[in-house]
Amino acid sequence: GAHMAENVNHPAHYGGDTTYEVIKVIEAWGLDNNFCLGNTVKYIARAGKKNENILEDLKKAQWYLNREIEKLEKAG
């Protein structure tokens, strides 16, 4: 139904369909072509909104950020 489509397109824990919807911010910042940084921003932006586990979301963000840093360090 319409509710299901809305959950797929604009799930509430992603901020809903607002100017500040996470995917729009990620695209505006040009991070949609960088998986790790896009995920870092996504997990920070929605931290604690989906399941109220802020620490878990921040650790996921940290994991993706660390992965990007390691990639850049290896690239020199």
All heavy atoms as a GROMACS GRO file, in nm:
protein
  606
    1GLY      N    1   0.082  -0.121   0.000
    1GLY     CA    2   0.000   0.000   0.000
    1GLY      C    3   0.085   0.126   0.000
    1GLY      O    4   0.207   0.120  -0.007
    2ALA      N    5   0.020   0.239   0.010
    2ALA     CA    6   0.088   0.369   0.006
    2ALA      C    7   0.184   0.384   0.123
    2ALA      O    8   0.291   0.440   0.109
    2ALA     CB    9  -0.014   0.483   0.006
    3HIS      N   10   0.144   0.331   0.241
    3HIS     CA   11   0.229   0.344   0.360
    3HIS      C   12   0.361   0.270   0.339
    3HIS      O   13   0.466   0.319   0.376
    3HIS     CB   14   0.156   0.291   0.483
    3HIS     CG   15   0.232   0.310   0.610
    3HIS    ND1   16   0.258   0.435   0.662
    3HIS    CD2   17   0.291   0.222   0.693
    3HIS    CE1   18   0.330   0.421   0.771
    3HIS    NE2   19   0.351   0.292   0.793
    4MET      N   20   0.353   0.151   0.279
    4MET     CA   21   0.474   0.072   0.254
    4MET      C   22   0.568   0.148   0.161
    4MET      O   23   0.688   0.155   0.185
    4MET     CB   24   0.436  -0.064   0.195
    4MET     CG   25   0.554  -0.157   0.180
    4MET     SD   26   0.627  -0.199   0.340
    4MET     CE   27   0.743  -0.325   0.290
    5ALA      N   28   0.514   0.203   0.052
    5ALA     CA   29   0.596   0.279  -0.043
    5ALA      C   30   0.660   0.398   0.027
    5ALA      O   31   0.775   0.433   0.001
    5ALA     CB   32   0.512   0.326  -0.160
    6GLU      N   33   0.587   0.460   0.116
    6GLU     CA   34   0.640   0.576   0.189
    6GLU      C   35   0.755   0.533   0.280
    6GLU      O   36   0.854   0.605   0.292
    6GLU     CB   37   0.528   0.642   0.271
    6GLU     CG   38   0.560   0.780   0.322
    6GLU     CD   39   0.591   0.883   0.214
    6GLU    OE1   40   0.553   0.863   0.097
    6GLU    OE2   41   0.656   0.983   0.246
    7ASN      N   42   0.744   0.415   0.339
    7ASN     CA   43   0.852   0.363   0.424
    7ASN      C   44   0.978   0.336   0.343
    7ASN      O   45   1.088   0.355   0.391
    7ASN     CB   46   0.809   0.233   0.495
    7ASN     CG   47   0.724   0.262   0.618
    7ASN    OD1   48   0.714   0.375   0.661
    7ASN    ND2   49   0.663   0.158   0.671
    8VAL      N   50   0.961   0.292   0.220
    8VAL     CA   51   1.075   0.264   0.133
    8VAL      C   52   1.137   0.394   0.084
    8VAL      O   53   1.258   0.414   0.090
    8VAL     CB   54   1.034   0.176   0.013
    8VAL    CG1   55   1.147   0.167  -0.089
    8VAL    CG2   56   0.994   0.038   0.060
    9ASN      N   57   1.055   0.487   0.036
    9ASN     CA   58   1.104   0.611  -0.023
    9ASN      C   59   1.149   0.714   0.080
    9ASN      O   60   1.246   0.784   0.059
    9ASN     CB   61   0.996   0.672  -0.113
    9ASN     CG   62   0.965   0.586  -0.233
    9ASN    OD1   63   1.054   0.519  -0.286
    9ASN    ND2   64   0.841   0.584  -0.275
   10HIS      N   65   1.075   0.726   0.188
   10HIS     CA   66   1.105   0.828   0.289
   10HIS      C   67   1.082   0.774   0.429
   10HIS      O   68   0.993   0.821   0.500
   10HIS     CB   69   1.015   0.952   0.267
   10HIS     CG   70   1.024   1.010   0.131
   10HIS    ND1   71   1.135   1.077   0.086
   10HIS    CD2   72   0.937   1.010   0.028
   10HIS    CE1   73   1.115   1.116  -0.038
   10HIS    NE2   74   0.997   1.076  -0.076
   11PRO      N   75   1.161   0.672   0.471
   11PRO     CA   76   1.138   0.618   0.605
   11PRO      C   77   1.155   0.724   0.712
   11PRO      O   78   1.241   0.811   0.701
   11PRO     CB   79   1.243   0.508   0.619
   11PRO     CG   80   1.340   0.528   0.509
   11PRO     CD   81   1.273   0.611   0.403
   12ALA      N   82   1.072   0.718   0.814
   12ALA     CA   83   1.070   0.820   0.917
   12ALA      C   84   1.206   0.837   0.985
   12ALA      O   85   1.246   0.948   1.016
   12ALA     CB   86   0.962   0.787   1.021
   13HIS      N   87   1.279   0.727   1.005
   13HIS     CA   88   1.406   0.738   1.077
   13HIS      C   89   1.515   0.801   0.992
   13HIS      O   90   1.621   0.834   1.042
   13HIS     CB   91   1.452   0.603   1.135
   13HIS     CG   92   1.480   0.497   1.033
   13HIS    ND1   93   1.381   0.412   0.990
   13HIS    CD2   94   1.592   0.463   0.968
   13HIS    CE1   95   1.434   0.329   0.902
   13HIS    NE2   96   1.562   0.358   0.886
   14TYR      N   97   1.488   0.824   0.862
   14TYR     CA   98   1.582   0.899   0.779
   14TYR      C   99   1.546   1.047   0.777
   14TYR      O  100   1.601   1.124   0.702
   14TYR     CB  101   1.585   0.846   0.636
   14TYR     CG  102   1.657   0.715   0.620
   14TYR    CD1  103   1.606   0.615   0.540
   14TYR    CD2  104   1.778   0.691   0.683
   14TYR    CE1  105   1.673   0.495   0.523
   14TYR    CE2  106   1.846   0.571   0.668
   14TYR     CZ  107   1.793   0.473   0.587
   14TYR     OH  108   1.859   0.355   0.571
   15GLY      N  109   1.451   1.088   0.859
   15GLY     CA  110   1.413   1.228   0.866
   15GLY      C  111   1.288   1.260   0.787
   15GLY      O  112   1.245   1.374   0.782
   16GLY      N  113   1.229   1.157   0.722
   16GLY     CA  114   1.109   1.182   0.643
   16GLY      C  115   1.141   1.263   0.518
   16GLY      O  116   1.256   1.284   0.483
   17ASP      N  117   1.038   1.310   0.450
   17ASP     CA  118   1.057   1.386   0.327
   17ASP      C  119   1.069   1.534   0.361
   17ASP      O  120   0.974   1.610   0.350
   17ASP     CB  121   0.939   1.360   0.232
   17ASP     CG  122   0.964   1.423   0.095
   17ASP    OD1  123   1.081   1.455   0.065
   17ASP    OD2  124   0.868   1.439   0.019
   18THR      N  125   1.186   1.573   0.409
   18THR     CA  126   1.209   1.712   0.446
   18THR      C  127   1.326   1.765   0.367
   18THR      O  128   1.398   1.690   0.302
   18THR     CB  129   1.242   1.724   0.597
   18THR    OG1  130   1.371   1.665   0.618
   18THR    CG2  131   1.140   1.654   0.683
   19THR      N  132   1.347   1.893   0.375
   19THR     CA  133   1.461   1.957   0.309
   19THR      C  134   1.591   1.894   0.354
   19THR      O  135   1.687   1.889   0.278
   19THR     CB  136   1.464   2.108   0.344
   19THR    OG1  137   1.334   2.161   0.320
   19THR    CG2  138   1.564   2.182   0.259
   20TYR      N  139   1.592   1.845   0.478
   20TYR     CA  140   1.716   1.792   0.535
   20TYR      C  141   1.720   1.640   0.532
   20TYR      O  142   1.798   1.580   0.605
   20TYR     CB  143   1.732   1.843   0.678
   20TYR     CG  144   1.739   1.993   0.681
   20TYR    CD1  145   1.634   2.068   0.730
   20TYR    CD2  146   1.850   2.061   0.631
   20TYR    CE1  147   1.639   2.207   0.731
   20TYR    CE2  148   1.856   2.199   0.630
   20TYR     CZ  149   1.750   2.272   0.681
   20TYR     OH  150   1.755   2.408   0.680
   21GLU      N  151   1.640   1.578   0.446
   21GLU     CA  152   1.646   1.432   0.432
   21GLU      C  153   1.791   1.393   0.401
   21GLU      O  154   1.857   1.454   0.317
   21GLU     CB  155   1.553   1.387   0.319
   21GLU     CG  156   1.535   1.237   0.313
   21GLU     CD  157   1.425   1.194   0.218
   21GLU    OE1  158   1.362   1.280   0.156
   21GLU    OE2  159   1.405   1.072   0.207
   22VAL      N  160   1.840   1.293   0.472
   22VAL     CA  161   1.982   1.259   0.469
   22VAL      C  162   2.037   1.240   0.328
   22VAL      O  163   2.143   1.292   0.295
   22VAL     CB  164   2.010   1.135   0.556
   22VAL    CG1  165   2.157   1.097   0.550
   22VAL    CG2  166   1.970   1.161   0.700
   23ILE      N  167   1.964   1.165   0.244
   23ILE     CA  168   2.016   1.138   0.110
   23ILE      C  169   2.035   1.267   0.031
   23ILE      O  170   2.130   1.281  -0.046
   23ILE     CB  171   1.925   1.038   0.032
   23ILE    CG1  172   1.990   0.996  -0.100
   23ILE    CG2  173   1.787   1.092   0.009
   23ILE    CD1  174   2.120   0.919  -0.087
   24LYS      N  175   1.947   1.364   0.053
   24LYS     CA  176   1.958   1.493  -0.018
   24LYS      C  177   2.082   1.568   0.028
   24LYS      O  178   2.150   1.633  -0.053
   24LYS     CB  179   1.833   1.577   0.004
   24LYS     CG  180   1.709   1.518  -0.062
   24LYS     CD  181   1.584   1.596  -0.026
   24LYS     CE  182   1.460   1.529  -0.084
   24LYS     NZ  183   1.336   1.590  -0.034
   25VAL      N  184   2.111   1.562   0.157
   25VAL     CA  185   2.231   1.627   0.211
   25VAL      C  186   2.356   1.558   0.156
   25VAL      O  187   2.450   1.624   0.111
   25VAL     CB  188   2.230   1.624   0.366
   25VAL    CG1  189   2.362   1.677   0.422
   25VAL    CG2  190   2.113   1.705   0.419
   26ILE      N  191   2.356   1.425   0.158
   26ILE     CA  192   2.470   1.349   0.108
   26ILE      C  193   2.496   1.382  -0.039
   26ILE      O  194   2.610   1.404  -0.080
   26ILE     CB  195   2.448   1.197   0.129
   26ILE    CG1  196   2.461   1.164   0.279
   26ILE    CG2  197   2.545   1.114   0.048
   26ILE    CD1  198   2.417   1.023   0.317
   27GLU      N  199   2.389   1.390  -0.118
   27GLU     CA  200   2.404   1.425  -0.260
   27GLU      C  201   2.453   1.569  -0.276
   27GLU      O  202   2.541   1.596  -0.358
   27GLU     CB  203   2.271   1.405  -0.333
   27GLU     CG  204   2.236   1.259  -0.352
   27GLU     CD  205   2.095   1.237  -0.404
   27GLU    OE1  206   2.015   1.334  -0.408
   27GLU    OE2  207   2.065   1.122  -0.440
   28ALA      N  208   2.398   1.659  -0.196
   28ALA     CA  209   2.436   1.801  -0.205
   28ALA      C  210   2.584   1.820  -0.173
   28ALA      O  211   2.651   1.906  -0.230
   28ALA     CB  212   2.350   1.885  -0.112
   29TRP      N  213   2.635   1.738  -0.081
   29TRP     CA  214   2.775   1.746  -0.041
   29TRP      C  215   2.866   1.664  -0.132
   29TRP      O  216   2.987   1.659  -0.108
   29TRP     CB  217   2.793   1.701   0.104
   29TRP     CG  218   2.736   1.796   0.205
   29TRP    CD1  219   2.689   1.923   0.181
   29TRP    CD2  220   2.718   1.773   0.344
   29TRP    NE1  221   2.644   1.979   0.298
   29TRP    CE2  222   2.661   1.890   0.400
   29TRP    CE3  223   2.747   1.665   0.428
   29TRP    CZ2  224   2.631   1.902   0.535
   29TRP    CZ3  225   2.716   1.677   0.564
   29TRP    CH2  226   2.659   1.794   0.616
   30GLY      N  227   2.807   1.598  -0.232
   30GLY     CA  228   2.886   1.519  -0.325
   30GLY      C  229   2.940   1.390  -0.265
   30GLY      O  230   3.039   1.335  -0.313
   31LEU      N  231   2.876   1.341  -0.160
   31LEU     CA  232   2.924   1.220  -0.093
   31LEU      C  233   2.854   1.093  -0.144
   31LEU      O  234   2.884   0.984  -0.098
   31LEU     CB  235   2.905   1.231   0.058
   31LEU     CG  236   2.984   1.344   0.126
   31LEU    CD1  237   2.955   1.347   0.275
   31LEU    CD2  238   3.133   1.329   0.100
   32ASP      N  239   2.762   1.110  -0.240
   32ASP     CA  240   2.692   0.993  -0.293
   32ASP      C  241   2.786   0.906  -0.376
   32ASP      O  242   2.755   0.791  -0.405
   32ASP     CB  243   2.569   1.034  -0.374
   32ASP     CG  244   2.597   1.143  -0.476
   32ASP    OD1  245   2.674   1.235  -0.445
   32ASP    OD2  246   2.541   1.135  -0.587
   33ASN      N  247   2.904   0.959  -0.411
   33ASN     CA  248   3.002   0.877  -0.484
   33ASN      C  249   3.113   0.827  -0.393
   33ASN      O  250   3.213   0.775  -0.440
   33ASN     CB  251   3.060   0.956  -0.603
   33ASN     CG  252   3.131   1.082  -0.557
   33ASN    OD1  253   3.138   1.109  -0.438
   33ASN    ND2  254   3.182   1.159  -0.650
   34ASN      N  255   3.096   0.845  -0.262
   34ASN     CA  256   3.193   0.793  -0.165
   34ASN      C  257   3.116   0.713  -0.060
   34ASN      O  258   3.057   0.770   0.031
   34ASN     CB  259   3.271   0.907  -0.100
   34ASN     CG  260   3.381   0.856  -0.008
   34ASN    OD1  261   3.359   0.767   0.073
   34ASN    ND2  262   3.499   0.914  -0.021
   35PHE      N  263   3.118   0.581  -0.077
   35PHE     CA  264   3.038   0.494   0.008
   35PHE      C  265   3.066   0.514   0.156
   35PHE      O  266   2.972   0.527   0.236
   35PHE     CB  267   3.065   0.348  -0.032
   35PHE     CG  268   2.977   0.249   0.039
   35PHE    CD1  269   2.846   0.230   0.000
   35PHE    CD2  270   3.026   0.174   0.144
   35PHE    CE1  271   2.764   0.140   0.066
   35PHE    CE2  272   2.946   0.082   0.210
   35PHE     CZ  273   2.814   0.065   0.170
   36CYS      N  274   3.194   0.519   0.192
   36CYS     CA  275   3.230   0.528   0.334
   36CYS      C  276   3.185   0.660   0.396
   36CYS      O  277   3.125   0.662   0.503
   36CYS     CB  278   3.379   0.507   0.353
   36CYS     SG  279   3.432   0.337   0.324
   37LEU      N  280   3.215   0.772   0.328
   37LEU     CA  281   3.177   0.901   0.385
   37LEU      C  282   3.026   0.921   0.382
   37LEU      O  283   2.969   0.980   0.475
   37LEU     CB  284   3.249   1.015   0.312
   37LEU     CG  285   3.400   1.022   0.335
   37LEU    CD1  286   3.459   1.144   0.266
   37LEU    CD2  287   3.434   1.023   0.483
   38GLY      N  288   2.961   0.872   0.278
   38GLY     CA  289   2.815   0.880   0.272
   38GLY      C  290   2.753   0.806   0.390
   38GLY      O  291   2.661   0.857   0.455
   39ASN      N  292   2.805   0.686   0.418
   39ASN     CA  293   2.754   0.609   0.532
   39ASN      C  294   2.787   0.675   0.665
   39ASN      O  295   2.707   0.669   0.759
   39ASN     CB  296   2.807   0.466   0.528
   39ASN     CG  297   2.718   0.375   0.446
   39ASN    OD1  298   2.597   0.390   0.444
   39ASN    ND2  299   2.778   0.281   0.377
   40THR      N  300   2.904   0.737   0.674
   40THR     CA  301   2.941   0.808   0.797
   40THR      C  302   2.838   0.915   0.828
   40THR      O  303   2.784   0.923   0.940
   40THR     CB  304   3.081   0.872   0.784
   40THR    OG1  305   3.176   0.768   0.759
   40THR    CG2  306   3.121   0.945   0.911
   41VAL      N  307   2.806   0.997   0.728
   41VAL     CA  308   2.707   1.104   0.745
   41VAL      C  309   2.569   1.046   0.777
   41VAL      O  310   2.500   1.093   0.866
   41VAL     CB  311   2.699   1.193   0.619
   41VAL    CG1  312   2.582   1.289   0.625
   41VAL    CG2  313   2.830   1.269   0.601
   42LYS      N  314   2.532   0.938   0.707
   42LYS     CA  315   2.401   0.875   0.728
   42LYS      C  316   2.385   0.828   0.871
   42LYS      O  317   2.285   0.857   0.936
   42LYS     CB  318   2.385   0.757   0.631
   42LYS     CG  319   2.254   0.680   0.649
   42LYS     CD  320   2.249   0.560   0.558
   42LYS     CE  321   2.334   0.446   0.612
   42LYS     NZ  322   2.320   0.321   0.535
   43TYR      N  323   2.487   0.756   0.923
   43TYR     CA  324   2.476   0.702   1.058
   43TYR      C  325   2.477   0.812   1.165
   43TYR      O  326   2.408   0.801   1.266
   43TYR     CB  327   2.584   0.598   1.086
   43TYR     CG  328   2.547   0.462   1.031
   43TYR    CD1  329   2.614   0.408   0.923
   43TYR    CD2  330   2.442   0.390   1.088
   43TYR    CE1  331   2.579   0.283   0.872
   43TYR    CE2  332   2.406   0.266   1.038
   43TYR     CZ  333   2.475   0.213   0.931
   43TYR     OH  334   2.439   0.090   0.881
   44ILE      N  335   2.553   0.919   1.141
   44ILE     CA  336   2.552   1.031   1.236
   44ILE      C  337   2.416   1.100   1.234
   44ILE      O  338   2.358   1.129   1.339
   44ILE     CB  339   2.665   1.131   1.205
   44ILE    CG1  340   2.802   1.069   1.237
   44ILE    CG2  341   2.646   1.261   1.285
   44ILE    CD1  342   2.919   1.150   1.187
   45ALA      N  343   2.365   1.124   1.114
   45ALA     CA  344   2.239   1.198   1.100
   45ALA      C  345   2.121   1.125   1.164
   45ALA      O  346   2.031   1.188   1.219
   45ALA     CB  347   2.210   1.223   0.952
   46ARG      N  348   2.122   0.992   1.155
   46ARG     CA  349   2.006   0.918   1.207
   46ARG      C  350   2.034   0.852   1.342
   46ARG      O  351   1.953   0.772   1.390
   46ARG     CB  352   1.960   0.814   1.106
   46ARG     CG  353   2.052   0.695   1.093
   46ARG     CD  354   1.994   0.595   0.997
   46ARG     NE  355   2.064   0.467   1.009
   46ARG     CZ  356   2.041   0.362   0.933
   46ARG    NH1  357   1.950   0.367   0.840
   46ARG    NH2  358   2.108   0.251   0.950
   47ALA      N  359   2.149   0.885   1.404
   47ALA     CA  360   2.188   0.821   1.529
   47ALA      C  361   2.077   0.827   1.633
   47ALA      O  362   2.029   0.935   1.667
   47ALA     CB  363   2.315   0.886   1.583
   48GLY      N  364   2.034   0.710   1.678
   48GLY     CA  365   1.934   0.700   1.782
   48GLY      C  366   1.790   0.716   1.736
   48GLY      O  367   1.698   0.698   1.814
   49LYS      N  368   1.768   0.749   1.609
   49LYS     CA  369   1.631   0.771   1.561
   49LYS      C  370   1.560   0.642   1.527
   49LYS      O  371   1.440   0.630   1.546
   49LYS     CB  372   1.632   0.863   1.438
   49LYS     CG  373   1.670   1.006   1.469
   49LYS     CD  374   1.651   1.096   1.347
   49LYS     CE  375   1.670   1.241   1.381
   49LYS     NZ  376   1.811   1.277   1.400
   50LYS      N  377   1.635   0.543   1.475
   50LYS     CA  378   1.573   0.419   1.429
   50LYS      C  379   1.541   0.327   1.546
   50LYS      O  380   1.430   0.278   1.559
   50LYS     CB  381   1.666   0.350   1.329
   50LYS     CG  382   1.608   0.226   1.266
   50LYS     CD  383   1.706   0.167   1.167
   50LYS     CE  384   1.658   0.034   1.111
   50LYS     NZ  385   1.760  -0.027   1.026
   51ASN      N  386   1.640   0.304   1.632
   51ASN     CA  387   1.620   0.207   1.740
   51ASN      C  388   1.665   0.263   1.875
   51ASN      O  389   1.678   0.190   1.970
   51ASN     CB  390   1.696   0.078   1.709
   51ASN     CG  391   1.845   0.104   1.689
   51ASN    OD1  392   1.895   0.214   1.716
   51ASN    ND2  393   1.917   0.005   1.642
   52GLU      N  394   1.688   0.394   1.880
   52GLU     CA  395   1.728   0.464   2.003
   52GLU      C  396   1.862   0.416   2.057
   52GLU      O  397   1.895   0.439   2.172
   52GLU     CB  398   1.618   0.453   2.110
   52GLU     CG  399   1.490   0.523   2.068
   52GLU     CD  400   1.381   0.516   2.173
   52GLU    OE1  401   1.411   0.478   2.287
   52GLU    OE2  402   1.267   0.548   2.140
   53ASN      N  403   1.941   0.347   1.972
   53ASN     CA  404   2.073   0.304   2.014
   53ASN      C  405   2.177   0.397   1.953
   53ASN      O  406   2.239   0.365   1.851
   53ASN     CB  407   2.098   0.158   1.974
   53ASN     CG  408   2.222   0.102   2.042
   53ASN    OD1  409   2.309   0.176   2.087
   53ASN    ND2  410   2.230  -0.030   2.048
   54ILE      N  411   2.194   0.513   2.014
   54ILE     CA  412   2.284   0.616   1.962
   54ILE      C  413   2.427   0.565   1.954
   54ILE      O  414   2.496   0.584   1.853
   54ILE     CB  415   2.276   0.745   2.048
   54ILE    CG1  416   2.138   0.808   2.035
   54ILE    CG2  417   2.384   0.844   2.006
   54ILE    CD1  418   2.113   0.923   2.130
   55LEU      N  419   2.473   0.497   2.057
   55LEU     CA  420   2.611   0.449   2.061
   55LEU      C  421   2.641   0.354   1.945
   55LEU      O  422   2.745   0.366   1.880
   55LEU     CB  423   2.638   0.380   2.196
   55LEU     CG  424   2.784   0.346   2.225
   55LEU    CD1  425   2.872   0.471   2.220
   55LEU    CD2  426   2.796   0.280   2.361
   56GLU      N  427   2.549   0.262   1.917
   56GLU     CA  428   2.570   0.167   1.807
   56GLU      C  429   2.582   0.242   1.674
   56GLU      O  430   2.669   0.212   1.593
   56GLU     CB  431   2.453   0.068   1.803
   56GLU     CG  432   2.466  -0.037   1.694
   56GLU     CD  433   2.348  -0.132   1.693
   56GLU    OE1  434   2.320  -0.194   1.797
   56GLU    OE2  435   2.283  -0.143   1.588
   57ASP      N  436   2.494   0.339   1.652
   57ASP     CA  437   2.497   0.416   1.527
   57ASP      C  438   2.626   0.496   1.515
   57ASP      O  439   2.686   0.503   1.407
   57ASP     CB  440   2.376   0.509   1.517
   57ASP     CG  441   2.246   0.435   1.488
   57ASP    OD1  442   2.252   0.326   1.427
   57ASP    OD2  443   2.139   0.486   1.524
   58LEU      N  444   2.671   0.555   1.624
   58LEU     CA  445   2.795   0.634   1.620
   58LEU      C  446   2.916   0.544   1.597
   58LEU      O  447   3.011   0.584   1.529
   58LEU     CB  448   2.811   0.716   1.748
   58LEU     CG  449   2.707   0.827   1.768
   58LEU    CD1  450   2.732   0.899   1.900
   58LEU    CD2  451   2.707   0.924   1.652
   59LYS      N  452   2.912   0.422   1.651
   59LYS     CA  453   3.023   0.328   1.628
   59LYS      C  454   3.026   0.284   1.482
   59LYS      O  455   3.134   0.266   1.424
   59LYS     CB  456   3.012   0.207   1.721
   59LYS     CG  457   3.054   0.240   1.863
   59LYS     CD  458   3.047   0.118   1.953
   59LYS     CE  459   3.099   0.151   2.093
   59LYS     NZ  460   3.096   0.035   2.181
   60LYS      N  461   2.908   0.269   1.421
   60LYS     CA  462   2.902   0.236   1.278
   60LYS      C  463   2.960   0.351   1.197
   60LYS      O  464   3.038   0.330   1.103
   60LYS     CB  465   2.759   0.206   1.234
   60LYS     CG  466   2.709   0.071   1.283
   60LYS     CD  467   2.565   0.050   1.241
   60LYS     CE  468   2.511  -0.081   1.297
   60LYS     NZ  469   2.368  -0.098   1.267
   61ALA      N  470   2.923   0.475   1.233
   61ALA     CA  471   2.978   0.592   1.164
   61ALA      C  472   3.129   0.595   1.178
   61ALA      O  473   3.202   0.621   1.082
   61ALA     CB  474   2.916   0.720   1.221
   62GLN      N  475   3.177   0.568   1.298
   62GLN     CA  476   3.321   0.566   1.325
   62GLN      C  477   3.391   0.460   1.241
   62GLN      O  478   3.500   0.483   1.187
   62GLN     CB  479   3.345   0.541   1.473
   62GLN     CG  480   3.491   0.547   1.515
   62GLN     CD  481   3.508   0.521   1.663
   62GLN    OE1  482   3.443   0.432   1.720
   62GLN    NE2  483   3.590   0.600   1.728
   63TRP      N  484   3.329   0.343   1.226
   63TRP     CA  485   3.386   0.233   1.147
   63TRP      C  486   3.405   0.276   1.002
   63TRP      O  487   3.511   0.255   0.943
   63TRP     CB  488   3.297   0.110   1.156
   63TRP     CG  489   3.359  -0.012   1.094
   63TRP    CD1  490   3.441  -0.102   1.156
   63TRP    CD2  491   3.347  -0.056   0.958
   63TRP    NE1  492   3.478  -0.200   1.066
   63TRP    CE2  493   3.422  -0.174   0.945
   63TRP    CE3  494   3.276  -0.007   0.848
   63TRP    CZ2  495   3.432  -0.244   0.825
   63TRP    CZ3  496   3.287  -0.077   0.728
   63TRP    CH2  497   3.363  -0.194   0.716
   64TYR      N  498   3.301   0.337   0.944
   64TYR     CA  499   3.309   0.381   0.805
   64TYR      C  500   3.410   0.495   0.789
   64TYR      O  501   3.484   0.500   0.691
   64TYR     CB  502   3.172   0.426   0.752
   64TYR     CG  503   3.084   0.308   0.715
   64TYR    CD1  504   2.974   0.273   0.791
   64TYR    CD2  505   3.111   0.231   0.602
   64TYR    CE1  506   2.894   0.166   0.757
   64TYR    CE2  507   3.032   0.123   0.566
   64TYR     CZ  508   2.924   0.091   0.644
   64TYR     OH  509   2.846  -0.016   0.609
   65LEU      N  510   3.417   0.586   0.885
   65LEU     CA  511   3.513   0.696   0.879
   65LEU      C  512   3.656   0.642   0.889
   65LEU      O  513   3.744   0.681   0.812
   65LEU     CB  514   3.485   0.796   0.991
   65LEU     CG  515   3.573   0.921   0.992
   65LEU    CD1  516   3.564   0.997   0.861
   65LEU    CD2  517   3.534   1.010   1.108
   66ASN      N  518   3.678   0.547   0.982
   66ASN     CA  519   3.811   0.486   0.996
   66ASN      C  520   3.852   0.414   0.868
   66ASN      O  521   3.969   0.419   0.828
   66ASN     CB  522   3.815   0.390   1.114
   66ASN     CG  523   3.818   0.462   1.247
   66ASN    OD1  524   3.857   0.578   1.255
   66ASN    ND2  525   3.775   0.393   1.351
   67ARG      N  526   3.757   0.348   0.804
   67ARG     CA  527   3.785   0.275   0.680
   67ARG      C  528   3.831   0.373   0.571
   67ARG      O  529   3.926   0.346   0.497
   67ARG     CB  530   3.662   0.197   0.635
   67ARG     CG  531   3.687   0.104   0.521
   67ARG     CD  532   3.563   0.016   0.497
   67ARG     NE  533   3.576  -0.061   0.375
   67ARG     CZ  534   3.627  -0.184   0.370
   67ARG    NH1  535   3.669  -0.243   0.481
   67ARG    NH2  536   3.635  -0.248   0.256
   68GLU      N  537   3.764   0.487   0.562
   68GLU     CA  538   3.801   0.588   0.462
   68GLU      C  539   3.940   0.646   0.492
   68GLU      O  540   4.021   0.664   0.401
   68GLU     CB  541   3.696   0.699   0.459
   68GLU     CG  542   3.725   0.809   0.358
   68GLU     CD  543   3.716   0.765   0.212
   68GLU    OE1  544   3.664   0.654   0.185
   68GLU    OE2  545   3.763   0.840   0.125
   69ILE      N  546   3.967   0.671   0.620
   69ILE     CA  547   4.099   0.724   0.660
   69ILE      C  548   4.209   0.623   0.623
   69ILE      O  549   4.312   0.660   0.567
   69ILE     CB  550   4.100   0.756   0.810
   69ILE    CG1  551   4.013   0.879   0.838
   69ILE    CG2  552   4.244   0.779   0.861
   69ILE    CD1  553   3.983   0.903   0.987
   70GLU      N  554   4.185   0.495   0.652
   70GLU     CA  555   4.283   0.391   0.620
   70GLU      C  556   4.308   0.384   0.471
   70GLU      O  557   4.422   0.368   0.425
   70GLU     CB  558   4.236   0.255   0.673
   70GLU     CG  559   4.248   0.243   0.824
   70GLU     CD  560   4.174   0.123   0.881
   70GLU    OE1  561   4.142   0.029   0.802
   70GLU    OE2  562   4.148   0.121   1.001
   71LYS      N  563   4.200   0.396   0.392
   71LYS     CA  564   4.212   0.393   0.246
   71LYS      C  565   4.299   0.509   0.196
   71LYS      O  566   4.387   0.490   0.112
   71LYS     CB  567   4.070   0.401   0.184
   71LYS     CG  568   4.066   0.372   0.036
   71LYS     CD  569   3.923   0.364  -0.015
   71LYS     CE  570   3.860   0.503  -0.024
   71LYS     NZ  571   3.723   0.499  -0.077
   72LEU      N  572   4.277   0.627   0.253
   72LEU     CA  573   4.354   0.745   0.212
   72LEU      C  574   4.500   0.734   0.256
   72LEU      O  575   4.591   0.775   0.183
   72LEU     CB  576   4.290   0.872   0.268
   72LEU     CG  577   4.155   0.910   0.209
   72LEU    CD1  578   4.093   1.024   0.286
   72LEU    CD2  579   4.168   0.945   0.061
   73GLU      N  580   4.522   0.678   0.374
   73GLU     CA  581   4.660   0.660   0.423
   73GLU      C  582   4.737   0.562   0.334
   73GLU      O  583   4.855   0.584   0.304
   73GLU     CB  584   4.659   0.613   0.568
   73GLU     CG  585   4.623   0.725   0.665
   73GLU     CD  586   4.611   0.679   0.810
   73GLU    OE1  587   4.596   0.557   0.834
   73GLU    OE2  588   4.615   0.766   0.898
   74LYS      N  589   4.671   0.455   0.290
   74LYS     CA  590   4.735   0.358   0.202
   74LYS      C  591   4.766   0.419   0.065
   74LYS      O  592   4.867   0.388   0.005
   74LYS     CB  593   4.644   0.236   0.184
   74LYS     CG  594   4.647   0.138   0.300
   74LYS     CD  595   4.554   0.022   0.276
   74LYS     CE  596   4.536  -0.060   0.403
   74LYS     NZ  597   4.420  -0.152   0.394
   75ALA      N  598   4.677   0.508   0.020
   75ALA     CA  599   4.694   0.572  -0.110
   75ALA      C  600   4.811   0.670  -0.108
   75ALA      O  601   4.866   0.705  -0.212
   75ALA     CB  602   4.565   0.641  -0.152
   76GLY      N  603   4.844   0.717   0.013
   76GLY     CA  604   4.955   0.810   0.028
   76GLY      C  605   4.917   0.948  -0.017
   76GLY      O  606   4.991   1.021  -0.075
   0.00000   0.00000   0.00000
